[in-house]
Amino acid sequence: MSFGVVGAKKSISQFLRSRLSERSWSALERSVIRARRFAKIVAHPYGRFVKTPIKLHQNGSKVVRMLEIGPGPQRIEGYETVNVVWARHVDYVADASRKLPFRDATFRSIYASHVLEHTAWYRHEEVLKEWVRILAPGGNLDVWVPNGLKIAKSFVAAESGENTDFLEDAWWKFNPDKDPCVWANGRVFSYGDGTGRVGDPNWHLALFSERYLVHLLQRAGLEQIHRLSDEHVLGHNHGWINLGVRGVRP
Ligand SMILES: C[S@@+](CC[C@H](N)C(=O)[O-])C[C@H]1O[C@@H](n2cnc3c(N)ncnc32)[C@H](O)[C@@H]1O
């Protein structure tokens, strides 16, 4: 998507927002979400059963390959993409918490930003072992997640009147009063698709500390594990709560 299109979408949405009442705006937002969901229901089988095999064939002969798991709205240059839901820039429609449709040691680099928390916490060892299976020896796996420990500490600090550090975050959907408990709910559980639909892939199913994320990467067989800094963010930077760790496959 070009910046022009993004900009136009933004200004149309700003224009509508300024003209509509809060209630009409919410109704419009819900309709857009439903329309998108419907479009995805139609597009999903195409992505999974037509585009995915074609892309697997097309990319199969590439020498150097990099994969993004759970991409945002734009492709990171040079990366192939896998997502559980279809989108135009998604190459492979597959659930990254299950067996992936790639041969062992396929990718030189794997980038997964804010996707591991959408998979069940008690399956992470299995999930990460599968991601490491498709990583080439010497290749790196970068995992970014919300910093659960920071969220928990900030929640406790705000509720006990110690500080309001949580205000440094930028996560205020459904929270016009910036209530710390509503903030913590949004951060810990997320918003799904914003309509409360059970089963949406965007609910959070896990919480992490840096120690635990490092431990998971070790259990998955990675080495040289270290914390990442902002300069390693390739897509959207989740800012204050962002926690990134890299491991290398021996
Ligand atoms: C919060 S978004 C993160 C987008 C982007 N990577 C970023 O950092 O902003 C989570 C993405 O992961 C995808 N996702 C969730 N569960 C998944 C799964 N089991 N397998 C593959 N993708 C998944 C969602 O569809 C969504 O595109």
The ligand as a Gaussian input file, in Angstrom:
#p B3LYP/6-31G(d) Opt

LIG

0 1
 C       -0.682000      -7.553000      16.439000
 S       -0.461000      -8.066000      14.791000
 C        1.251000      -7.709000      14.603000
 C        1.540000      -7.185000      13.238000
 C        2.989000      -6.766000      13.006000
 N        3.893000      -7.887000      12.973000
 C        3.407000      -5.766000      14.024000
 O        4.382000      -6.006000      14.754000
 O        2.770000      -4.719000      14.114000
 C       -0.508000      -9.821000      14.909000
 C       -0.455000     -10.504000      13.558000
 O       -0.220000     -11.895000      13.757000
 C       -1.163000     -12.637000      13.012000
 N       -1.390000     -13.912000      13.690000
 C       -2.067000     -14.136000      14.842000
 N       -2.051000     -15.437000      15.154000
 C       -1.331000     -16.060000      14.189000
 C       -0.966000     -17.422000      13.942000
 N       -1.339000     -18.395000      14.769000
 N       -0.252000     -17.695000      12.840000
 C        0.133000     -16.717000      11.971000
 N       -0.185000     -15.417000      12.143000
 C       -0.915000     -15.090000      13.235000
 C       -2.405000     -11.757000      12.959000
 O       -3.268000     -12.114000      11.916000
 C       -1.754000     -10.388000      12.781000
 O       -1.460000     -10.135000      11.438000

